[in-house]
């Protein structure tokens, strides 16, 4: 199996924050739900004193605070796990793309394979390429850490695979 693309990076808090910002705030489903909640809040504030429940004015900020809290908690939990797994070191991740699959290996020796026919979704943030498997596992590839090929070439390759 010839490696066509390779991506090597150290998983940092900044990378995790960008990934979880997408997962908790910018994911299309979450965005629609957040916009609906904001619209409900706006209508409630405009019709203050009518029959709309005051609970809406309380619930929407509580939901927003909970969303932010879970985002922060997720980032911190992964950082603690990485710290525990590496005995205080940094978790290094290598993703190698062949013609058939993406092989993700980390510095603890753990390895996962993602055949391209098991990719459910591809998303991009400002500096990340995200691949979600059918099992809802996310593979994170920072765009600026390709050691073989480029992010643009990798995206074109995925497109050629029908993804």
Order of alpha helices (4+ residues) and beta strands (2+ residues): beta-alpha-alpha-alpha-beta-beta-beta-beta-beta-beta-beta-alpha
